Structure formats: structure tokens, C-alpha cells
Amino acid sequence: MYKKVFSSALIVAGVLGSSAAMADNAGSFMVRARAVHINFENGQNNLVDALDIKADNRWIPEIDFSYFFTPNIAAELVLTYPQNVDVNSSVVGRKIGTIKALPPSLLLQYHFTNFGAFKPYVGVGVNYTVFTNTSNFIIPGAKVDSSSTGFAAQVGFDYMIDKNWSVNLDVKYIDMDTDVKLNGAKLGTLDLNPITAGVGVGYRF
């Protein structure tokens, strides 16, 4: 499914290409602000299957900072503030807890510069998510891991309104999971693995 999402995004990028000419400068910075929807995969492993534990999808604010080493190569740091993630269980029939997640990502990007004002890009990198309030559940002794490290990939584009301002569309896949424990014993693993879709504005300087 994820491969289809990214393949489709790349096809859209090619169809929407513009022929307007604009200059790209190495050594420049770009900052973007996005509204991002997080869609969790919620894959279940081992005993977690019986509990049917799932994290709720949600919208979050996001800001990122990019540095362009060349007109084509950039590094992007993606940030937000700690977000509440509601956790539900269909067995219990209600929300069983709320944890906080802080999920910064660092990606290396390739930007295509031959479409004029339309600037598609692809990126790969790493996500490190810190979970807090990890014992905030109605089930006594229930807990999740305090962190997750995984692969991240993205496709997206900036459309330059002028030499500084742009609009942005961005889709990421993030490899993210956490072990679910009860009184220290591992019950299984919740594979969160979200796909995030964001829209926002950028400023390059």
C-alpha cells in the first residue's frame, strides 16, 4: 500500500510540473509551517491482537527547517511539540489511555529543479519518537516503550509563488512501533507506522 501511495505522488508531481523559470541558490534555508494529518497503521503483533489496541488518527501542527547544500540536495529537520495520542481498545470498548509523542525526523532530500516554479522532491531519513505519560492507562500496570527509532521517507513539492514564498504539499511514511507491557511483561508490539499528509506554506531565504 505504501509503495502505491509514493508512486502515485511521484506521478502527480510529474503531471503538475510547471515551465516557469526561477533561480535556485545553494547555501539557502527554507522554513515551512504545515497542518499534518497522521494516519496510524495500527498493526498488531502477538497478544496485542486480542486487546485490539489502536492509536487514534489526528491533525497536528508541524514546522520544518531545510538547508540546501546545492540547488538539488537539502537536509530537512521536522519538528512539532509533544502531541497527545489517544489509545483505544475494542475489547474494553472505550479509550484506555492517552500518551504523549514527540516525533522529530531528519531527512536527506533530492529536489528536482527543472520544472520551473514547481519543485518536487523526495527524501529519506530517520525518525526518533519520544513517548511520555507511558503509564497513563486505565488498566493498572499497563505501559508502552519510552521511544521508537525508525526509517522515514517522503515525497512532496513546493510551488514557488515568488522567489521567497511557496505553498507545500508533503507525504511521509514513518516506521514507528512500541511494545505494550503489563506489569513488566511484554504483551506484544503495536506497529504505529503512520502515513502523514501535510499542507502548508514555506519561506526561502
Backbone as a ProteinNet text record, in pm:
[ID]
protein_1_A
[PRIMARY]
MYKKVFSSALIVAGVLGSSAAMADNAGSFMVRARAVHINFENGQNNLVDALDIKADNRWIPEIDFSYFFTPNIAAELVLTYPQNVDVNSSVVGRKIGTIKALPPSLLLQYHFTNFGAFKPYVGVGVNYTVFTNTSNFIIPGAKVDSSSTGFAAQVGFDYMIDKNWSVNLDVKYIDMDTDVKLNGAKLGTLDLNPITAGVGVGYRF
[TERTIARY]
81.6	0	85.7	192	277.1	347.9	391.4	458.7	363.9	235.3	137.6	118.1	114.7	98.2	210.9	336.6	450.6	462.4	429.1	432.4	330.2	210.8	106.4	148.3	211.4	254.7	358.7	449.1	550.9	489	386.1	317.2	248.2	181.7	116.3	217.5	336.2	441.6	480.5	488.9	525.1	415.8	290	178.4	163.7	190.1	167.9	284.5	392.8	512.7	485.5	552	537.6	665	655.7	772.6	827.4	773.5	824	966.6	1050.8	1191.4	1215.2	1284.9	1321.8	1458.9	1534.9	1670.8	1671.8	1764.2	1787.1	1929	1945.2	2077.2	2119.3	2240	2295.3	2325.5	2321.3	2350.8	2232.9	2113.5	1995.7	1919.8	1833.1	1747.8	1602.6	1520.4	1376.4	1309.9	1207.6	1127.7	984.5	917.5	779.4	694.2	568.6	468.6	357.8	319.9	220.1	111.9	-5.3	-107.5	-98.2	-81.5	-49.1	-152.2	-202.6	-290.8	-209.8	-218.6	-146.3	-244.3	-215.2	-297.6	-215.4	-245.7	-169.3	-210.4	-109.9	-138.1	-202.5	-153	-205.5	-196.8	-82	-61.4	-39.9	-92.5	-88.6	-2.2	78.7	160.5	142.1	133.5	126.1	-0.8	8.4	-109.8	-184.2	-118.7	-188.1	-309.3	-305	-417.4	-547.1	-538.9	-658.7	-716.5	-631	-676.8	-725.3	-682.2	-718	-691.6	-564.7	-523.5	-488.8	-544.4	-522.5	-504.4	-411.8	-393.2	-484.2	-547.7	-639	-564	-614.5	-563.1	-593.7	-507.6	-528.5	-456.1	-493.9	-424.3	-328	-208.8	-111.8	-48.3	5.2	86.2	229.4	297.4	434.9	514.2	640.9	731.2	859.2	916.2	1041.9	1139.9	1267.3	1377.1	1463	1487.6	1569.1	1691.2	1804.3	1926.1	1965.9	1988.2	2022.6	2174.5	2236.1	2378.9	2411.1	2321.2	2327.5	2184.6	2162.1	2023.7	1936.6	1999.8	1923.5	1923.1	2027.8	2044	2017.4	1928.8	1895.5	1877	1889.2	1856.3	1738.6	1643.1	1522.4	1506.3	1486.8	1455.2	1309	1230.3	1085.6	1053.5	981.4	955.6	808.3	763.7	637.4	654.9	552.2	559	494.7	516.4	459.4	307.9	263.1	122.4	54.8	-70.2	-149.8	-195.2	-179.8	-227.5	-322.7	-451	-549.1	-534	-540.6	-526.7	-658	-711.9	-840.5	-823.7	-920.5	-927	-1071.6	-1094.7	-1231	-1279.9	-1187.4	-1226	-1286	-1218.8	-1270.2	-1390.2	-1388.7	-1499.4	-1491.1	-1371.6	-1356.6	-1209.1	-1182.8	-1044.3	-984	-863.4	-799.8	-681.8	-647.3	-537.7	-498.1	-413.4	-358.7	-210.4	-126.2	17	57.1	177	230.6	342.7	349.3	452.2	519.3	652.8	732.9	814.1	777.4	833.1	921.4	1035.1	1118.2	1176.8	1193	1253.8	1363	1466.1	1573.1	1585.8	1573.3	1572.2	1670.8	1728	1811.1	1725.1	1717.7	1624.5	1695.9	1628	1667.9	1554.2	1585.8	1488.2	1509	1401.5	1406.2	1389.2	1478.9	1480.7	1449.8	1405.9	1382.8	1235.7	1152	1008.7	966.6	1060.7	1027.3	983.2	868.5	818.3	776.4	750.4	709	833.2	850.2	972.7	941.2	924.3	902.8	1030.4	1013.3	1129.3	1095.1	1200.1	1189.8	1292.9	1267	1360.7	1358.1	1470.4	1480.2	1557.7	1528.6	1598.4	1553.7	1556.2	1528.9	1432.5	1347	1255.9	1289.7	1290.1	1308.5	1192	1104.5	986.6	1005.1	980.5	985.7	842.4	810.5	679.2	690	599.3	590.4	448.3	427	300	273.9	379.8	371.5	290.3	256.2	174.2	35.5	-3	-129.8	-246	-275.5	-381	-473.9	-597.6	-694.2	-668.4	-586.8	-552.7	-428.9	-438.8	-322.9	-207	-86.7	33.1	58.3	-32.9	-13.3	84.9	170.5	274.5	320.9	373.9	436.7	581.5	660.8	801	813.4	930.6	953.7	1005.1	1041.2	1092.6	1081.8	1095.5	1096	1188.8	1273.3	1361.6	1331.5	1312.6	1279.8	1305.8	1288.8	1308.5	1197	1229.2	1129.1	1154.5	1047	1057.3	949	974.3	878.3	879.9	767.9	757	675.9	701.5	626.9	666.9	610.8	652.6	629.7	712.3	691.2	653.5	553.1	523.2	557.2	658	709.5	616.4	559.9	475.5	562.5	673.6	777.3	910.3	1017.5	1149.1	1162.9	1073.3	1081.1	966.4	843.7	726.4	682.4	630.3	583.1	467.1	391.6	295	353.3	316.4	381.3	278.8	302.3	228.4	331.4	311.6	414.4	348.3	400.2	353.2	473	460.1	567.9	516.5	606.1	584.8	689.4	645.4	736.2	725.9	838.6	846.6	849.2	739.6	726.7	652.8	708.4	638.6	670.6	593.2	616.4	567.1	642.8	600	494.5	395.4	290.3	317.1	322.3	358.6	252.9	243.6	156.2	236	254.5	335.5	474.1	532.5	667.9	676.2	568.2	569	519.2	594.9	558.1	436.8	331.2	212.8	222.8	297.9	309.4	359	352.7	402	291.7	278	185.8	267.1	246.7	315.5	234.5	277.5	203.4	220.5	344.7	379.9	288.2	285.9	191.3	230.5	129.4	145.4	93.6	176	136.1	119.6	14.1	-11	-26.1	57.9	57.8	47.6	-11	-19.5	21.2	95.9	142.8	205	277.9	346.6	494	578	721.6	779.4	893.7	967.4	1114.1	1173.4	1313.7	1396.3	1512.1	1597.3	1744.2
-119.8	0	125.9	125.7	243.4	272	165.5	186	251.1	211.3	270.4	418.2	453.9	594.1	679.3	634.4	714	715.5	604.5	602.2	698.9	701.2	792.2	937.3	965.9	1103	1148.6	1058.7	1094.3	1118.4	1040.2	1059.9	1195.4	1229.3	1360.1	1472	1452.7	1554	1578.1	1472.6	1489.3	1556.8	1523.8	1582.2	1730.5	1772.2	1911.1	2003.9	1950	2031.1	2160	2267.1	2398.6	2431	2518.2	2555.1	2691.7	2755.4	2888	2877.2	2977.8	2973.7	3054.8	2990.2	3060.6	3010.5	3095.8	3061.6	2986.7	2890.3	2817.5	2846.1	2873.8	2906.8	2807.3	2751.5	2666.6	2751.9	2688	2758.3	2834.5	2815.6	2886.6	2800.7	2865.9	2799.6	2812	2716.5	2725.7	2681.7	2755.1	2716.8	2699.8	2594.1	2567.1	2545.7	2583.4	2551.7	2472.5	2360	2271.4	2231.9	2201.7	2126.6	1983.8	1887.8	1750	1653.4	1564.5	1458.3	1329.8	1268.3	1144.4	1027.4	932.6	813	692	639.1	527.8	395.6	310.3	177.4	89.5	98.3	20.1	-130.5	-176.8	-319.7	-383.4	-505.8	-571.9	-698.7	-722.5	-842.5	-913.1	-1044.9	-1129.7	-1102.7	-1095.5	-1085.4	-954.1	-854.2	-727.3	-747.9	-849.7	-877.7	-895.4	-967.5	-996	-870.5	-772.5	-649.3	-546.8	-560.9	-467.3	-323.7	-294.9	-161.7	-76.7	45.1	131.7	276	345.9	489.6	564.5	671.3	749.3	836.5	840.9	935.7	1078	1174.9	1311.7	1411.4	1538.8	1650.9	1712.6	1751.3	1820.6	1935.3	2036.2	2138.2	2088	2134.9	2090.9	2206.9	2213.3	2311.9	2239.8	2278	2215.6	2320.3	2285.8	2371.9	2294.4	2351.9	2287.3	2373	2304.8	2371.5	2309.6	2394.3	2347.5	2350.2	2231.1	2220	2256.7	2216.3	2250.3	2283.4	2328.6	2350.2	2225.3	2105.3	1980.8	1906.5	1921.2	1841.8	1928.2	1878.4	1952.2	1855.1	1906.1	1831.7	1901.5	1822.1	1877.6	1821.3	1911	1873.7	1905.9	1803.9	1816.6	1814.2	1916.7	1931.3	1961	1925.3	1969	1968.5	2005	1993.8	1861.5	1813.7	1684.8	1680.6	1574.5	1561.2	1452.1	1478.5	1374.8	1271.7	1144	1034.7	949.3	949	866.7	721.1	630.9	487.3	420	339.7	272.7	121.8	51	-94.8	-133.5	-209	-251.4	-355.2	-425.3	-522.9	-451.3	-342.2	-263.3	-179.2	-139.5	-63.3	85.6	137.1	280.7	318.3	448.5	494.2	439.8	383.1	325.8	408.7	514.5	598.2	702.3	795	898.3	914	896	916.6	1040.1	1088.6	1199.9	1148.1	1204.2	1163.1	1286.2	1285.4	1390.1	1322.9	1345.8	1264.3	1337.9	1397.8	1466.7	1370.7	1422.4	1344.7	1428	1360.8	1424.5	1350	1423.5	1361.2	1428.7	1349.5	1399.3	1398	1512.3	1527.5	1551.8	1510.4	1550	1632.2	1756.9	1848.1	1856.1	1836	1847.5	1995	2046.6	2190.4	2224.6	2125.7	2150	2165.3	2199.2	2220.1	2363.2	2456.5	2596	2620.9	2685.3	2720.7	2598.6	2489	2364.3	2284.9	2256.9	2195.9	2065	1953.7	1826.3	1777.3	1696	1640.2	1504.1	1427.2	1300.6	1305.2	1229.7	1229.8	1099.1	1066.4	950	992.5	927.2	962.8	878.7	939.1	866.4	946.4	874.4	933.3	879.6	970	928.8	985.9	898.6	941.4	913.9	1015.1	1001.6	995.8	888.2	873.7	908.5	992.5	1022.4	991.5	1000.2	953.9	808.9	728	593.1	496.8	537.2	452.1	510.9	607	677.8	597	480.6	391.5	356.8	323.1	284	142.2	65.4	-71.3	-65.4	-100.2	-93.5	-178.4	-119.8	-191.7	-187.9	-129.1	-120.7	-8.4	-33.1	63.3	39.1	144.8	130	177	146.7	188.7	340.9	388.1	532.2	595.2	513.6	571.9	472.4	525.6	444.5	509.6	429.8	477.9	399.9	471.7	401.4	484	418.1	475.8	575.7	680.4	775.5	803.5	819.4	852.6	953.6	1035.4	1139.1	1167.9	1217.6	1280.5	1407.4	1507	1631	1730.8	1850.4	1957.2	2092.4	2187.6	2329.7	2396.3	2483.2	2565.2	2708.4	2764.9	2896.6	3006.6	3081.7	3196	3310.9	3332.9	3425.5	3366.7	3444.5	3387.4	3343.8	3388.7	3353.3	3264.4	3298.2	3231	3113.5	3009.6	2891.1	2827.2	2744.8	2655.2	2514.6	2429.2	2299.3	2189.2	2074.4	1951.6	1842.8	1764.9	1670.8	1544.1	1427.5	1298.6	1220.7	1167.3	1089	953	853.8	726.1	714.9	680.8	673.5	535.6	469.2	339	363.5	330.7	362.2	249	199.9	97.3	111.5	43.9	44.5	-85.6	-141	-261.1	-224.1	-311.7	-295.3	-395	-346.4	-430.9	-422.9	-528.8	-532.8	-586.7	-500.9	-536.2	-585.8	-521	-552.6	-663.2	-739.2	-848.8	-798.4	-827.4	-782.5	-859	-785.9	-847.2	-857.3	-766.6	-763.7	-628.4	-605.2	-480.9	-414.3	-283.9	-204.4	-132.3	-171	-107.6	13.9	131.8	254.3	294.9	297.8	319.7	420	545.2	639.2	685.4	715.4	796	934.7	1036.1	1172.8	1249.9	1327.7	1412.6	1556.2	1645.5	1782.9	1885.2	1999.1	2111.1	2235.7	2325.1	2442.9	2547.2	2636.3	2743.9	2742.6	2793.3	2797.5	2932.9	2962	3085.6	3050.4	3087.4	3057.2	3183.9	3174.6	3292.6	3253.2
0	0	0	83.7	93.7	-37.7	-107.8	-235.4	-335.7	-333.3	-423.6	-393.4	-262.6	-223.4	-278.6	-258.9	-303	-454.7	-522	-668.1	-725	-665.4	-712.2	-693.5	-579.7	-553	-654.6	-693.4	-792	-929.1	-963.6	-1091.3	-1093.5	-981.7	-971.3	-986.7	-924.9	-935.1	-1080.5	-1159.7	-1299.4	-1380.7	-1351.2	-1425.4	-1398.7	-1273.6	-1234.2	-1265.4	-1325.8	-1348.9	-1425.6	-1385.3	-1449.2	-1525.1	-1628.4	-1708.4	-1672.2	-1566.7	-1527.8	-1479	-1509.9	-1472.6	-1347.1	-1247	-1124.3	-1080.5	-1012.8	-972.6	-841	-827.6	-703.4	-658.1	-529.5	-477.8	-370.4	-387.1	-282.6	-160.4	-44.2	79.2	136	81	130.6	231.1	306.8	404.8	361.8	406.9	389.6	518.5	559.8	675.1	627.7	673.5	635.5	760	749.6	852.6	785.4	846.3	785.2	885.5	832.3	905	854.9	946.5	908.4	967.6	883.4	931.7	946.2	1064.9	1093.3	1085.9	998.1	982.3	1026.6	1145.8	1201.2	1136.4	1108.2	1055.4	1161.4	1285.4	1397.6	1373.7	1322.5	1309	1445.7	1463.6	1593.9	1585.3	1687.6	1692.1	1826.4	1821.8	1941.2	2021.3	2153.8	2238.7	2225.2	2165.6	2145.6	2053.9	1967.7	1879.6	1957.3	2067.9	2146.3	2210.7	2238	2301.9	2200.2	2073.6	1966.5	2009.8	2042.4	2086.7	1965	1960.2	1845	1889.5	1820.1	1841	1743.7	1792	1709.5	1609.2	1485.4	1387.2	1433.1	1390.1	1436.4	1347.9	1360.9	1296.8	1395.9	1346.6	1431	1352.5	1422.5	1355.4	1339.8	1237.1	1212.4	1155.2	1190.2	1131.8	1091.3	978.8	938.6	890.3	902.3	860.3	761.3	643.7	541.4	509.6	488.9	442.4	309.7	207	73.4	55.8	50.7	25.3	-119.9	-209.4	-351.7	-393.7	-518.2	-561.6	-553.8	-556.8	-557	-423.7	-343.8	-221.4	-98.8	-10.9	110.9	226.3	347.8	469	535	584.4	646	787.4	884.1	1021.3	1046	1082.4	1100.7	1249.3	1296.1	1439.1	1466.6	1585.4	1641.1	1792.4	1866	2011.7	2053.5	2178	2219.5	2197.7	2130.2	2094.5	2175.6	2217.2	2282.5	2179.8	2212.5	2127.9	2210.5	2173.7	2243.5	2201	2299.3	2274.8	2313.4	2221.7	2243.1	2237.7	2297.2	2287.9	2262.2	2153.2	2122.8	2223.7	2288.7	2390.8	2511.8	2553.5	2665.1	2619.7	2491.2	2436.7	2459.6	2486.8	2513.3	2507.3	2524.8	2535	2663.3	2653.1	2771.4	2821	2746.5	2792.9	2690.4	2732.5	2645	2675.2	2573	2588.7	2508.8	2532.8	2455	2365.6	2244.4	2148.4	2089.4	2090.7	2027.2	1916.2	1786.5	1677.2	1577.2	1616.6	1517.5	1413.7	1291.6	1183.2	1116.8	1068.1	991.6	859.6	748.5	616.4	522.1	432.5	323.5	197.5	128.8	17.9	-114.9	-222.8	-357.3	-416.4	-456.7	-515	-666	-742.2	-888	-924.8	-1005.4	-1033.9	-1180	-1256.9	-1399.4	-1434.1	-1334.5	-1359.2	-1330.3	-1330.2	-1306.6	-1163.5	-1148.6	-1015.1	-934.4	-1002	-936.3	-896.7	-767.7	-716	-642.4	-713.1	-644.2	-577.5	-473.8	-403.2	-344.8	-316.8	-244.3	-132.5	-25.6	86.4	162.7	226.4	314.6	438.6	549.2	672.4	789.2	907.3	1030.9	1117.1	1187	1285	1423.8	1521.8	1661.1	1741.4	1789.5	1864.1	2012.9	2094.2	2239.4	2292.2	2363.7	2426	2574.3	2621.7	2765	2812.8	2944	3003.7	2962.9	2960.2	2904.7	2991.3	3113.9	3202.5	3224.3	3140	3158.3	3099.6	3160.8	3114.7	3230.3	3196.4	3299.7	3348.7	3272.6	3313.7	3402.1	3530.2	3619.5	3568	3567.5	3524.4	3376.3	3296.7	3151.4	3118.8	3018.4	2984.4	2842.3	2776.5	2645.5	2654.9	2551.7	2548.8	2551.2	2589.8	2600.7	2471.5	2370.3	2245.6	2131.3	2009.8	1888.5	1787.3	1722.2	1616.4	1489.3	1377.9	1255	1130.5	1017.1	884.7	853.6	778.5	730.1	582.8	506.4	364.2	329.6	227.2	191.7	42.4	-6.6	-137.6	-117.8	-199.4	-185.7	-291.5	-280.9	-371.1	-305.9	-348.2	-320.9	-452.3	-447.8	-565	-528.1	-597	-562.9	-614.8	-522.1	-558.8	-608.9	-541	-586.4	-542.1	-541	-511	-365.3	-277.3	-135.6	-88.6	-123.9	-69.7	-156.2	-90	-161.9	-87	-157.9	-95.2	-102.9	-8	4.1	27.3	-35.5	-8.5	17.9	125.6	167.7	223.3	183.5	234.4	285.8	408.5	467.7	514.1	511.1	578.4	687.9	808.8	924.3	987.5	999.8	1066.8	1217.4	1286.3	1429.2	1500.4	1609.3	1686.4	1834.5	1917.1	2061.4	2121	2215.9	2287	2391	2404.9	2505.5	2617	2741.3	2854.3	2964.1	3041.5	3158	3275.2	3376.7	3493.9	3453.5	3351.2	3305.7	3203.3	3182.8	3086.2	2950.7	2845.4	2711.4	2660.3	2624.3	2566.3	2414.4	2354.4	2209	2163.5	2033.2	1974.3	1893.3	1913	1832.9	1725.4	1598.9	1485.8	1442.3	1484.5	1453.4	1307.2	1258.7	1117.8	1046.3	1089.9	1030.1	891.1	810.2	689.7	724.9	702.2	732.2	601.5	592.8	476.8	525.6	473.8	522.6	410.5	443.8	350.1	426.6	361.6	434	342.9	404.4	332.9	371.9	282.4	307.8	274	335.4	305.4	289.9	176	147.7	154.5	220.5	236	234.4
[MASK]
+++++++++++++++++++++++++++++++++++++++++++++++++++++++++++++++++++++++++++++++++++++++++++++++++++++++++++++++++++++++++++++++++++++++++++++++++++++++++++++++++++++++++++++++++++++++++++++++++++++++++++++

